[in-house]
Amino acid sequence: MAQQHTTPTSLRLRLRYRFDNLVAGGTTPLIGWLALACLAVVVPASAVLVWADRAAPPTLSGRLTAVWVSVGQTLKLGGAVGSPLYVLASVTLALVALLFVSTLVSLITTGINRRIMSLRRGHSTVLEAGHTVVLGWSDQIFPVVSELVAANANQRRSAIAVLAPRDKVDMEDEVATGLGGPGGRTGTGATRIICRSGPTTDPAALARVSPQTSKAVLVLPPDGDAGDAHVVKTLLALDAALPRPRGTVVVAAVRDSRNHLTAKLAAGPGGHVLCADEIIARLLVQTARQPGLSLVYQDLLDFDGDEFYTADARDLLGHAFGEALLAFTTSAVVGLLHEDGRVVLNPDPGTEIGAGDRIILISEDDDTAVPEPAGPWVDEDAIVTARPGSRRAERLLLLGWNRRAPLVVEQLDEFVSPGTTLDVVALGDGTAPRTAAEVAAAHRSRLEVAFHSGDITDPEVLAKLDVPSYDSVIVIGETDRGTAPPPSLALTPAPAAPDTAPPAFAPEPAGGTDDRTLVTLLHLRAIGEAAGRELPLTTEMSDDGNRLLAPARAGADFIVSGRLISLLMTQISESGHLADVFEELFKAEGSEFYLRPAADYVRTDREVAFATVVESARRRRQCAVGYRLRAQAATAPSYGVRLNPDKRRPVRFGEHDWVVVLAES
């Protein structure tokens, strides 16, 4: 028989074990042992006090009575003396009073603890009015809250209520850390950040942030490939929670264009749903054709500089729109908001401003859009006739492939001149991509697409491309899957299969996507340095933090998808009609922003007031809103871009400077 070995147990562990068993035995044994322990301490201590007192009774019975009185007073039993019945009744009443007080204290303590725990769990109702509600949690929460704080900087009291299925304390800590201070106060000014916990798809949980009394509700798309479905369910829950007619501005965003219509239906009338893929694709294309345009949009969309506002047009009633362009010295007029809600950007200068119309303009704030004629500062002698320009075919290079790439190809086909070629380099086995490119080329009216299989992070692959020979290079996020894109590449389908649904892509983790982009940019920088020139790069990234690590020249064009959508959502939440303004800006038809040579508008041998540039652009049916100076193109934070300059302030342009105009292509 094997001998059992026992390990000696210390006295402390044995006593702790006995105590644990005592506690586990229940309330009754615990009270009994606690009473015995108290008596074991209080009775001897009381006896010592009585026998040590010089004024103690001389008899034993008197001293025992004194001990009883001391014990009774210590244990709150009264310590009454008298007949046995009197003492028994006194002790009974004391025990009843003790039980009642103990129970009352326990109930109060339990209620307070339950309330504290409820508050910490974020289940209480927010009693605010005119606040902004943010539903959901993702990396977009930080730029959204930051921009909302900036928008509320001129208000004495404002609040942002966040509801997400996360711990309330964790959300508060993360927001405080993201904004730069504990408690969410540092960096938020007078804006209070209120977090509540609960599912955003539950109408009962939505009531915790009082969306019915808020001025705006923003629905953030959560991370993951099921994020769009969650946004739709949240919008349906919100539609059930908000009364009709709806006075609250509702703004949401979905990633996949196939879910855009569904989300718009769920948002209901008055709801605004942004499609991230479509917007990012349009901005990538516009910026690739207009280097520096990303800086213009960045300045327009954040609340630190100038933004879109509307102003009363009563003083211009019956006047032509062209006259309004010089009616504000500190604001740049760009369009009209008609009484029926229609938005028209860069209308014909002869368009008459009607009753109920409002002026759409770019200004520092809504209270700086004050009419003041700038006509006296126009220098007629400085206005020049634009040099004739001709559109030419271009050679474009697209590095990488993701869910948005087909939209980029479609947008390029709408913007470029006939005969333009696009070379696509992405991971693949080379067979299916070439077939897809043939289909795409057969159905493109202006753009010829050629697909090349290769790893864009491989320097040998990039070296064979002769990158400096391209007119523009677009780098988009590509996950490290090592697999070929679907055969159709989600481009225009062949006529034989018109009902085939576009292929679904796997979710694109931001970290891996941006990591590959950073590696590609490193190699492209080396290629540019070897060629002795700056490559015309436009880069898409997911994380704004990774943009700061990018090996690119200062002021390079970056489209940071998450931050851009966050900025758009906050802008629309502050003014609902801006949804139509941005929709007009981002579509191929109509007017969009361009950077045109300043020498096409004014003479470069003298200083001119910006009012002269505005007048010169008006004669071309354009709205001049700013400029970019080449000499300051590498200087932060504006990188030479100046939007909405004072029209009276003189500026001297060079041959290589640009004017920012809103114009038709």
Order of alpha helices (4+ residues) and beta strands (2+ residues): alpha-alpha-alpha-alpha-beta-alpha-beta-alpha-beta-alpha-beta-alpha-beta-alpha-beta-alpha-alpha-beta-alpha-beta-beta-beta-beta-alpha-beta-alpha-beta-alpha-beta-alpha-beta-alpha-beta-alpha-alpha-beta-beta-alpha-beta-beta-beta-beta
